[in-house]
Amino acid sequence: MKGLVKTRHGRRPRGSLTREQVVDAALRLADGDGLEALTMQSLAKRLDCGVMTIYGYVENKEDLLDAIALRGLADLVLPRPLPVQAADVLMAWGRAMRRTLIGHPSLPVIFLSQAVIGPGIFRGIEALLTRLRPAGMSPAAGVHAIYAVLTYTTGFVAWELARTRLQPQSLYAASWRREFANLPPEDFPLTARVLDELSRVAGEEQFEIGLSALTSGLAGTQPGPQARRHARASGHDPFGSS
């Protein structure tokens, strides 16, 4: 009879969780398995607790998504000190945001589906505005510039993830070549010349081209020295400098 006795696994003791632990677990689950895999049931299983226990720490799914987005943004690190020129400040902001979104691939989906507002957002805005103002950009212009870079970066990473992050870039390149092979090349002579370039439109080089054009326009200047140095160091200068 001893072999017929089932061992009962007790759940986590009441009060042994914190909201921070719940949010961290949710972020890891969403980043690792995809946002669609994040449910109250799957999170409860990950935390070895009941579903109703989760509701003791978050109000609903929207509150949970808001919390994990803010938690993910806490990993964003801006260079210190920030550059002097407004365009370069915005470039540094865009690059830091892209690194964070790539590290937390669930975040772009959340940002595109709901508003995320919290104390950390205000601290980030204040830090950027504080640096942009001495560079000649008013707070009103600065906040619109910050969000222009944010929306560009979020959209780009959402585009980039499916093409060259969740699969090797070589597969993305192969898909372009495979589809083009089914077309009459004489109908697409110019496209044939840039076929290899098309496999690079979802990576860092493309991001830098768009970001440099955007930030230069927002700052009303030519690309700043930091942007030019970064382009030359990467082996591709979209500004056409020698």
C-alpha positions in Angstrom: 0.0 0.0 0.0 2.9 2.3 0.6 3.6 2.6 -3.2 0.0 3.7 -3.7 0.3 6.7 -1.5 0.6 10.0 -3.5 3.0 12.6 -2.3 1.2 15.9 -2.0 3.3 18.9 -3.0 2.3 21.9 -0.9 2.1 25.3 -2.5 4.1 28.3 -1.5 3.2 29.5 2.1 0.9 32.5 2.3 2.7 35.8 2.5 6.0 34.4 1.1 5.7 36.5 -2.1 6.2 40.2 -2.9 4.9 42.3 -5.8 8.5 42.6 -7.0 8.9 38.8 -7.2 5.6 38.5 -9.0 6.6 41.1 -11.6 10.1 39.8 -12.1 8.7 36.3 -12.7 6.1 37.7 -15.1 8.8 39.6 -17.0 11.1 36.5 -17.3 8.1 34.4 -18.5 7.0 37.0 -21.1 10.5 37.5 -22.4 11.4 33.8 -22.5 8.1 32.3 -23.8 6.4 35.3 -25.5 3.8 37.7 -24.2 1.0 35.4 -25.4 2.3 32.7 -22.9 1.9 35.0 -20.0 -1.4 34.2 -18.3 -2.4 34.3 -14.6 -2.5 30.5 -14.7 1.0 30.2 -16.2 2.4 32.8 -13.8 0.8 31.0 -10.8 2.4 27.8 -12.0 5.8 29.5 -12.3 5.5 30.9 -8.8 4.1 27.7 -7.4 1.0 29.4 -6.0 -2.7 29.7 -6.6 -4.1 32.1 -9.3 -6.0 34.1 -6.6 -2.7 34.7 -4.9 -1.5 36.6 -7.9 -4.4 38.9 -7.6 -3.2 39.9 -4.2 -0.3 41.6 -5.9 -1.7 42.9 -9.2 -5.2 44.2 -9.9 -5.6 42.6 -13.3 -3.7 41.7 -16.5 -3.3 45.3 -17.6 -1.8 46.2 -14.2 0.6 43.3 -14.6 1.7 44.3 -18.1 2.2 47.9 -16.9 4.3 46.7 -14.0 6.6 44.4 -16.1 7.1 47.2 -18.7 8.2 49.6 -16.0 10.4 46.9 -14.5 12.0 46.2 -17.9 12.7 49.9 -18.4 14.5 50.0 -15.1 17.4 48.1 -16.9 17.9 51.0 -19.3 21.3 52.6 -18.8 22.2 55.9 -20.5 25.9 56.7 -21.0 27.5 58.9 -18.4 28.1 61.7 -19.0 25.6 62.3 -21.7 26.8 64.0 -24.8 26.6 67.8 -25.2 24.9 68.2 -28.6 21.1 67.7 -28.6 21.2 65.3 -31.6 23.8 63.2 -29.8 21.8 63.1 -26.6 18.8 61.8 -28.6 21.0 59.3 -30.4 22.3 58.0 -27.1 18.7 57.7 -25.8 17.6 55.8 -28.8 20.5 53.3 -28.7 19.9 52.7 -25.0 16.2 52.1 -25.5 16.9 49.7 -28.4 19.3 47.6 -26.3 16.7 47.5 -23.5 13.9 46.4 -25.8 16.0 43.7 -27.4 16.9 42.5 -24.0 13.2 42.4 -23.0 11.4 41.5 -26.2 8.0 41.6 -24.5 8.2 45.3 -24.0 7.6 46.5 -27.5 4.4 44.6 -27.7 3.2 46.1 -24.4 4.2 49.7 -25.5 2.2 49.3 -28.7 -0.9 48.0 -27.0 -1.3 50.2 -23.9 0.0 53.4 -22.2 2.8 52.9 -19.7 3.2 55.6 -17.2 5.0 55.6 -13.8 7.6 57.4 -11.7 10.5 55.8 -13.6 9.1 57.4 -16.8 9.1 60.8 -15.3 12.6 60.4 -13.9 13.9 59.4 -17.4 12.1 62.4 -19.0 13.6 64.8 -16.4 17.1 63.5 -17.0 16.9 63.9 -20.7 15.2 67.3 -20.6 17.9 68.5 -18.2 20.6 67.6 -20.7 18.7 68.8 -23.8 17.9 72.3 -22.4 21.6 73.5 -22.3 21.9 72.1 -25.8 19.3 74.7 -26.9 16.1 72.6 -26.9 13.2 73.9 -24.9 11.4 71.4 -22.5 8.3 71.4 -24.8 10.4 70.6 -27.9 12.5 68.2 -25.9 9.6 66.1 -24.7 8.3 65.7 -28.2 11.8 64.8 -29.4 12.1 62.2 -26.7 8.9 60.6 -27.7 9.6 60.8 -31.4 12.8 58.7 -30.7 10.9 56.4 -28.4 8.1 55.6 -30.9 10.6 55.1 -33.7 12.8 52.8 -31.6 9.8 50.8 -30.3 8.4 50.3 -33.8 11.8 49.4 -35.2 12.6 46.8 -32.6 9.1 45.3 -33.0 10.0 45.0 -36.8 13.5 43.8 -36.1 12.7 41.1 -33.5 10.7 38.8 -35.9 13.2 39.2 -38.7 16.7 39.1 -37.4 16.5 38.4 -33.6 14.1 35.5 -33.2 15.8 33.8 -36.2 19.3 34.1 -37.7 19.8 37.0 -40.1 21.0 34.4 -42.6 17.5 33.0 -42.8 16.0 36.4 -43.4 18.5 37.0 -46.2 17.7 33.6 -47.7 14.0 34.4 -47.7 14.6 37.5 -49.8 16.8 35.6 -52.3 14.3 32.7 -52.5 11.3 35.0 -53.3 13.3 37.0 -55.8 14.4 33.8 -57.6 10.7 33.3 -58.5 10.5 36.6 -60.3 11.7 37.6 -63.8 14.9 39.5 -63.1 14.5 41.7 -66.2 11.5 43.3 -64.5 13.5 44.3 -61.4 17.0 45.4 -62.6 17.5 47.9 -59.8 16.2 45.7 -57.1 18.5 42.9 -58.3 21.5 45.2 -57.6 20.5 45.8 -54.0 19.2 42.3 -53.1 21.9 41.8 -50.5 21.1 45.2 -48.9 17.5 44.1 -48.3 18.6 41.5 -45.8 20.1 44.3 -43.7 17.0 46.4 -43.4 16.2 44.9 -40.0 19.4 45.3 -38.1 21.6 47.9 -36.4 22.8 49.6 -39.6 19.2 50.3 -40.7 18.3 51.5 -37.2 21.3 53.9 -37.2 20.3 55.3 -40.5 16.8 56.1 -39.4 17.8 57.3 -35.9 20.5 59.6 -37.2 18.1 61.2 -39.7 15.4 61.6 -37.1 17.5 63.0 -34.3 19.3 65.4 -36.7 16.0 66.7 -37.9 14.6 67.1 -34.4 17.7 69.0 -33.3 17.7 71.1 -36.5 21.4 70.2 -37.1 23.6 68.0 -39.2 24.4 64.7 -37.5 26.5 65.3 -34.4 30.1 64.2 -34.0 29.1 61.2 -31.8 26.7 60.0 -34.5 29.5 60.3 -37.1 32.0 58.5 -35.0 29.6 55.6 -34.3 28.9 55.3 -38.0 32.6 55.2 -39.0 33.3 52.7 -36.2 30.6 50.4 -37.4 32.1 50.4 -40.9 29.1 52.2 -42.5 28.7 56.0 -42.7 25.1 56.9 -43.7 26.1 60.6 -43.6 28.4 60.2 -46.6 31.5 61.6 -44.8 34.9 60.6 -46.0 
